[in-house]
Amino acid sequence: MLILGLQGSPRKKGNSATLLNQFMREAEARGKGIRTHIVDIARCKVLPCAEIGTCETNGTCPIKDDMQAEIFGLLREADLIIAATPVFFYNMTAQLKALVDRCQTLWSRKYRLQLKDPGFRQRQGLLLSVAATRGKNLFEAIDLSIRYFYDAIDAKYAGSLTYRGIEKKGEMAAHPEMEVDVARMVQTVLKPLAGRKRILFAGHKNDCYSQMAAAFARQLGGDGVDALSAGREPATAMDPKAEKVMAEVGIDLAYARPRGLETAVTQHCPDRIVVLDNAPLDLNTQKVSMTHWRLDTRDQPTLDFLRKMRDAVRIYVEQFLDEAVH
């Protein structure tokens, strides 16, 4: 399970950062298999939307920055996304707003191209915000913007923690109710995700077949599955043919990223590992249940072969989930 924090404040170690860091510490203490990652947006290269219109037609953004290099992929991988921001003129900071605006790309893939991210059933979104003043309507604009943002990236809005009268550095850390509030929120949002079977699909390059399997498992397994994929010798990028054949059945793998097997086992702490070929795993996985599928995972396959394999992988996943989860 990946919990992704979007830190929108331009101030280092500010009050919204304190609130987000407390949430991450509380979440990490809840058990194994929970990974946290914070994107400090003010320290990233996130350019504002230029309204080029490419995302509206083909679902891609031509602007080359950290959105393309990392952030889109993290948004797709995360089970829980937390936007943290102080109030600037009754709304989020410009840094966070730039990231939100750039997610028109994901909105277009969802609504224009009718592609579904495989993790949409599990993903949730939260808002953490602090404001210096105490106005009645302080958080209304942020709340509305963040709801539309989470809809665009296929995350269910799970609520917010907001605090008034917080301005000076260190005030959030001294707030008498922060730790209790955060602990309660962590319990609320993680409860539906707790107890899921952690399944790791292992392949060679993790640029094709194992990604297909994990995507089908996330889509079909719903709240019962926390699926990830990895490779013994991970490629640098996804096979575009795999993206194409999965898009033909409405599943979006555009921002999936290959990962190494050893790191995935350490971070994911899988209950089950499914190896898609005959190759042995040179890892200490003695306490993990292992399944081998022995699929024909050939390199450089044709589109027609990949379509057949896509359909075969789906059947394998359905049968596996019936046995391992349901």
N, C-alpha and C positions, 0 to 999 in steps of 0.2 A: 504494500500500500504506500503510495507516494502522497505526502501532504506538501503542497506547494504554496509558499508565501510570496505575495507580491508586495514588496515594501515600497510605498509610494512617496515617502517623505524625502525631501532633499537634505534634511538635517541628519547628520550622523548621530546614532545612538539617541534619537529623539523619543518622544513619548509613544508614538505609534509603533516604533521599533521595539520598545520595551514590552508593549502589549503583545505584539506578534511573537517575540522571543519567548515570553512566558507561555503562550499557547503551544509553541513547538516543544518546549521542555516538558510540559504536561502531557502532550500527545506521545512523545518518545517513551515516557515512563509507563505507558499502558500495555506494552508487550512487544514481542519480537515481530519482525516483518514490517515494522512501521519506519519508513524513511521520510525525512524532512529535508526540504530544500528551500532557501529564501533567495529570491531574485531582488537585488537592491537596484531598483530601476534607475535611480538618479546616477548610479555608477555604471550603467549599461549604455550602449548605443541603441536607443530606440527613437527612430525618427518619426515625426508626425505623418499622418496620412496625407498623401498628395492628391488624393481623389483622381488617380489615373484611370480607374475603372476596369483594370484588368481582372481584379478579383470578381467582379460582377459577371464576367463572361466565361472565364476559365478557372476561377477559384484559386488563383495564385497572386502573390504580391511581388512586384518586380523590385521593390526597395530592398537593398542588401544591407542588413544590419543584424543586430542580435535577435530580432524577432525571427528571422529566417534561420539563423545559425543555431538557436537554442530554444527560444521561449515558446514558439508554436508547438514544438515537440513536447516540452514540459507540460503545457496546457492539455495536450492530448493524453499524456501518460498519467496525470494526476487523478486521484480519487477524490481529493478534497483540495479546493483552491481558496485561499484566504487573501482578500484584498485589504491592506492596512494603509490608512491615510489620515493625515490631519485635515481639518476643514479649511479650505482656501476659498473665500468669497462664496460660502454656502455650497461648495462642491469639493470634489477630490482635487488633488494636486495636478498640475499640468503634466508631470512625469507619468503618473498613473493614467491620466486621461489619454495620453499619446498611445500607450499600450492598448487601452480599451478601444480606441478608434481603429487601430490597426487590425483588430479582430473582426473587422468587416469581412476579411478574408474567410474566416471560419463561418461567419454568418452566411456568406455566399455559398460556401460548400454545402451547408446544411439546407438552406432554403432555395437557392437558385439551382444547384446541381443535384439536390435531393440525395445527398450522401450522408450516411449515419456514422458517427464515430462509434466504434464498438464499446466504448466505456460509458456511454451516455446514461445507462440505467443506474450506475453506481455513483456517478460523480455529483458532488455537492459543492456549494459555494457559500462563503461567509464574508461578512464585512466587519472589520475592526476599525473604529474611528474615534478620534479625540478632537475637541474643539476648545478654543480659548474662552469663548463667551458662553452665555447660557440661554440663548434665544430658543423659543418654543419650536421653531421650524428648522433648526440648524441642520438636521440630517436628512431632510425630505428629498432634496435634489440628489444627494449622493445615493440614497436608497433607491430612487427610481432609476438612476443611471446604472447602478450595479446590478439591478434585477435584469435589465435588458442585456447587459454584458454577459451575465451568466446564462441567459437563454441562448445567446449567440454561440457560446462555446459548449453548449450541451451540459450544463450543470444546474441542478436544482438548488434554488436559493433556500438556504437552511436557517437564515436569521443573521442577527448582528449583535455586537457589543459596542455601545457608544457611550462616551463620557464627556460631560460638559465641564467648563471651568478648568481645563488642563492646558497650561501654556508654558510655564517655566520648565527648563530641562530638569528631569528627575521627579517631577510631580506624579507621573503615572506609577513609578516604582513605589512611591509612598502611599498610594491610594489604598485605603483600608479594606476595600472589597474586591480588588482586582483578582487576587489569586483564587478566591472562592468563585467569582464570576467565571473565570477562565476554566477552572476545573469542571464546573457545571456544564459549560458549553462543550468542552471536549467530550465529556460523557455523553451528551445528547447527540452530537454529530457522529461520533465513532461507534456508538452502539449498533446501528444498522450494518456497519462494516465489520464488526467483530464476529469471530467465529466462522468466517469464510474459509473455504479450502484454498490454500495457497498452492497453485499449480505452476510449474515451470516447464515450458516446452523447449527442448534443447535440440539444436541442429548444428550444421557446419558453419555457415556464414551468417545466419540470422538475418538474411536479407529477403527471404521468400517464404518457404514452407512453414518454418516455426512461427513466423509472424502471422501467417494465415491461421494457424491453429490457435494461437493466443487470442486473435481477434474474434474468431468464432466462439471460443470459450467465454470471453467477456460478454459477447452479445447474447449467447444462449444461456449462460450460467446465471446471469442476473446477480442477485444479492448473495448467491451461494458460492461465488467463485472470485478469487483474486488471482488473475492469470497474468503471466509474464513470459517472455521468450528471450532466448540468448543463444550464442553460438560459440563453438570451440575456437574458431578463427573468424571473428566477426568482420564483416565487410565495412567499408567506410560509409556506405549509403544503401538504401533500399533498392531492390531490383525494380525499375519502373514497370516492367511487365507484370510483376506481382501486384503492384498498385492498380494497374489497368484492369486485370481480371477480377480483382476484388471489388473495384468500383462498379463493374458490370452487375454485381448482385447487391449494390447499394452500400457497401462497407468501405469506409474511408481509411486508407493507410498512408495518406500523403505525408504525414509528419512522424511516422514511426521511425525509430532509430535502432540500428543494430547495436547490441551490447555483448560484452564478454561473459562467458559462462561462469567463471570463478567469482567475479564480482556479483553477478546476479544471485548465485546461491548464497553468498554471504549476506547480501542485503535483503533478499526476499524470504529467506528461511523457508523454503518450500516444504509442504507436506507430501507432495507427489511430484516426481519428475518424469516427464514423458520424452523419451528419446526417439526422434523420428527416423533414425537409421540404425545400422548395425554397429556403428563405431562405439568403442567403450568410452566411459567418462573417467578421466584421470583426476578424480576429486574424492574427497572424503565425504561420501554420502551414504555411509552404512546405515544410518538411522532413518533414511528417507525411502519411502516406497518408490520403486522404479518400474516403469513400463516401457517396452520397446515396440514401436509400430512397424519398423522395417519398410518404410515407404521408399519409392524410387525417387530419391531427391537429387536428381541429376543436375549438373551445372549447365548453364546456357540453354534452358529449355525453350521450346517454341510456345507461342501463345495458346495454340490448341492443346498442347500437352499440359500447360499450366491450368487451363480451364478444367481438364479432367482431374488434375490433382487437387484443385480447389474444391471440387465437388466431393472427391474422395476424402479429403481432410475434414470436411464438414461432417460426413457420416461417421468418421472415426471419432471426432469430438463429441458428437451426439451420443454415441454408444459409451464413450468413456465417462461422460457426465452422468449418464444413467446409472453407471456402476459405482462411480467414485463420489458423487455428490447427492443425487436425488434418492 
